[in-house]
Every structure is written in C-alpha cells, then in structure tokens.
Amino acid sequence: MLAVLAVAVSFLSACHSEEKEKESAEEQQQEAVETPSVELVAVKKGKLSGSVTIPGELIPYQQVDLYAKVNSYVKKLLVDIGSEVHQGQLLVVLEAPEINSQLAGAQSRIKQQEAIYYASKATYDRLVSTSKTPGTVSQNDLEQAEAKKNSDLANVEAAKSAYKEVGANLAYLEIRAPFDGVITSRNVNLGAYVGPGGKSTDPLFTLQDQKRLRLVVSIPESSTGSLSNKSEVDFTVKALPNQKFTAQVKRLAGALDEKLRSERLEMDVYNKDKKLLPHMFAEVSVPLPGGDSAYVVPKTAVYTSTEKVFVIKVVNHKAIWVDAKKGLTSGDMMEVYGDLKPDDKLVKVASDEIRDGSTVKDK
C-alpha cells in the first residue's frame, strides 16, 4: 500500500514539474514575441562610391551620306566599300552634257551683252564730246544715253553671274570626301542616273570617321546629379569579352529625354587599331560617387515592404518605423535618406515583424 502511494506521489510530482516547465517555456516564448531581442547599429554619415551598368552604343564620330546635287550620270567610280579616303579626295566623277551646253549659251550671252554695251558706251562718249560745243546736244539726250550705257553694263554683269552659276554646277560633278574616313556603303554603278530627279533616294556613298568613335549612353534620372565631364567609364563589347576599354565623359546633354526620362552622355573613344566597329553595343560601367550628406547603414537595416521602404529606429527600447529612401549601394553598406541623426540606433536586421511602437531589447 505504501509503495503504491509513493508511486502516485512521484507521478503527480513529475506531472506538476512538466506543467511548470511547459508554462515557463510558453512564457519565454510569449516574452520573445512581445519583446524581441535585436542587434543595434549606429547611424553614421559617410560617402559611398558605386556604379551602374548601362547598355551603350558606339557610333562614328562623323558620318555623312553623299548625294548628287545635279541630275547626271556616273562616269567614274574611284572608291568602293572599305576604301580609306582623305579629306578632299575625289570619290566619283559625274557627267551632265547639258551643263556644257548651258555654259556655252551663258558665255554667248555675255558676248552679246558686251557688244550692246560697247555700242551704247560709244554713243554716249560721242554725245559727251559733242556736247562740249554749246547748243549741239540737249541735256536730256545726254542723260538718256548715259542711262542706256549703264543699263547695258548691268546686263553684262548679269550675264557673267549667270555664267558663274552654270559653271558652279560643274563643280558638283566631282564629289569629294569632306573628311578622313572609310566608305561603308556604295549604292551606284557606272552609268547610273543620279541626282534630285533620279528614281533612287539612296546616297551614292556613306562615309564614316572610324578612328574616333562616340560611346553614347542614356543615364537614368536618379543617377544624373553626380556626373561631370571629368568622369571616366569602363566598357566592354561582346566581340572582345576579355578586354576592357576606358573612355572619358566629354559631352552631357544637360536635359532629360522626354520619353526615356534619361540624360544622354557621350564619350570619345580613340580607335586607331580599329578593334571596335561602329554601332557595336557596349556594357558601360558608369561611376556614381555618393554625396557627403548621406547616412550609411548595413543593407539589412533597410526593409522594403509592399507599401514603403523604412528603417527601424530604437528609442528607449521602443521600435519606431522611419520612412527612408535608398541611395547608392557598395558591398554590404547602403546610403539612406530620411528623418535620422548621427548615432541613432537602428535595428541591424529590419523586419515587418518588429511592429511600429513595439518594445525591443538589446542582444
């Protein structure tokens, strides 16, 4: 009987102990939920330097399509695709027989007007000589003769100007390179009819300056404030994946594109060895230096929910959600902007499980 009683007491004691342990565990769990233990970090002012990778395009520094100004036929082709040419070099000779006829007609009109002018001038000179004898020539006749002489002289000058105008068209029959470059397209053959009246709207040639290229990128609005014409960028192209190129920013548009909401940047790339080709696409790494007024915190301290971005500041063991705006990121650190002060304590690993206004304790 005593043995049975001892076993019962022992069983009841064990059950009571288990209940106490269970209650203690539940209390600890409840306390951990209500008062989570968090690791804190101090807010510090700093400056991060990051970069953004943006697609860009290499375009010729200069490019021009060459057309025929006058209606004519192709007489000589002196270059072809891939030809390297120099400024002023003759590329094509055109032929327009009617221009020669027009030139001959203009020259004949000059001679005709000169003959009329010489006759009226001789008449005027005789009247002037005769008028020296009083009463022989009226003043009106003398003035009429002088006006006729001046009118004929003006006709001579007009005929000469017409001759020069026709002669200028002869210069358009020789097309020359406006700058050093490479012929990248040819759209005509010998005997082709070209000019404004021709059926084809394609240029005779396309000329590109490939020794210097423009690297063109569009920088997003959020990243435009920290760039200048002294910044340098690195870029790579698919054709040469193991080679990195460097270029310096030369031109900034100074305005945003209305559709893309981005600013156009241009870098000059010297391409003397011709490894790079125009219209290649490039992956451009653009440096983005940070601002001195930014606060730097671990990336884990910034939480992004479906509604907003915030950090959790701890004041007197109370969690306070503070709206924040992200800046540059470098490694494990991030720039943030918000209602913060130096040495404010933030939860190192932020989470929406730490509710705004809840009590927390330091680890």
Secondary structure as UniProt FT lines:
FT   HELIX           2..34
FT   STRAND          37..38
FT   STRAND          40..42
FT   STRAND          44..46
FT   STRAND          49..66
FT   STRAND          72..77
FT   TURN            81..82
FT   STRAND          84..85
FT   TURN            87..88
FT   STRAND          90..95
FT   HELIX           97..130
FT   TURN            131..132
FT   TURN            134..135
FT   HELIX           139..171
FT   TURN            172..173
FT   STRAND          174..176
FT   STRAND          181..186
FT   TURN            190..191
FT   STRAND          193..194
FT   TURN            196..197
FT   STRAND          205..220
FT   HELIX           221..223
FT   TURN            225..226
FT   TURN            229..230
FT   STRAND          232..237
FT   TURN            238..239
FT   STRAND          240..256
FT   TURN            258..260
FT   STRAND          262..270
FT   TURN            272..273
FT   TURN            278..279
FT   STRAND          281..289
FT   TURN            292..293
FT   STRAND          294..298
FT   HELIX           299..301
FT   STRAND          303..304
FT   STRAND          309..315
FT   TURN            316..317
FT   STRAND          318..330
FT   TURN            331..332
FT   STRAND          333..338
FT   TURN            342..343
FT   STRAND          345..347
FT   TURN            352..353
FT   TURN            356..357
FT   STRAND          361..362
//
